[in-house]
Amino acid sequence: MVCGGDRFLCESSKTLVKKREISLYGGEETFLTPEEVIDERDAEDAVKRAKKTYYLCEKFISGIERKAE
């Protein structure tokens, strides 16, 4: 991938998968709402990771397109 981007994508995937269900349904066992479990910092981190993922994918695709020319 691009300059360690594969490590970032792997780490982000693992991090976000752990938070996905709880962000949708909350802590069902402890009767917590998603808002009580996931805070603004978690949301900001998810957005930051999404933006970097988009950037890395654009860079990767551009590299493939240049090689195909």
C-alpha positions in Angstrom: 0.0 0.0 0.0 1.1 3.6 0.4 3.7 4.5 3.0 2.4 2.4 5.8 -1.2 3.1 4.9 -2.0 -0.6 5.0 -1.1 -0.6 8.8 -3.4 2.4 9.3 -6.2 0.8 7.5 -5.9 -2.4 9.4 -5.7 -0.7 12.7 -8.7 1.6 11.9 -10.8 -1.4 10.7 -10.2 -3.2 14.0 -10.9 -0.1 16.1 -14.1 0.8 14.3 -15.5 -2.7 14.1 -15.3 -2.9 17.9 -17.3 0.3 18.2 -19.8 -0.2 15.4 -22.4 -2.3 17.2 -22.2 -0.4 20.5 -22.5 2.9 18.6 -25.8 1.6 17.0 -27.3 -0.2 19.9 -25.6 1.0 23.0 -24.6 -1.2 25.9 -27.5 -3.6 25.9 -26.3 -5.6 28.9 -25.9 -2.5 31.0 -28.9 -0.7 29.5 -26.8 2.2 28.2 -27.8 4.3 25.1 -25.3 4.8 22.3 -24.9 8.4 23.5 -23.8 7.1 26.9 -21.2 4.8 25.5 -19.8 6.7 22.5 -18.7 10.2 23.1 -17.8 13.2 20.9 -14.1 12.2 20.9 -15.0 8.8 19.5 -17.0 10.4 16.8 -14.2 12.8 15.9 -11.8 9.9 15.7 -14.1 8.0 13.4 -14.4 11.0 11.0 -10.7 11.5 11.1 -10.1 7.9 10.2 -12.7 8.0 7.4 -11.0 11.1 5.8 -7.6 9.5 5.9 -9.0 6.3 4.5 -10.5 8.2 1.6 -7.3 10.0 1.0 -5.3 6.7 1.0 -7.7 5.1 -1.4 -7.6 8.1 -3.8 -3.8 7.9 -3.7 -3.8 4.2 -4.3 -6.2 4.4 -7.3 -4.3 7.3 -8.8 -1.1 5.2 -8.7 -2.9 2.3 -10.4 -4.3 4.6 -13.1 -0.8 6.1 -13.8 0.7 2.6 -14.1 -2.0 1.6 -16.6 -1.2 4.5 -18.9 
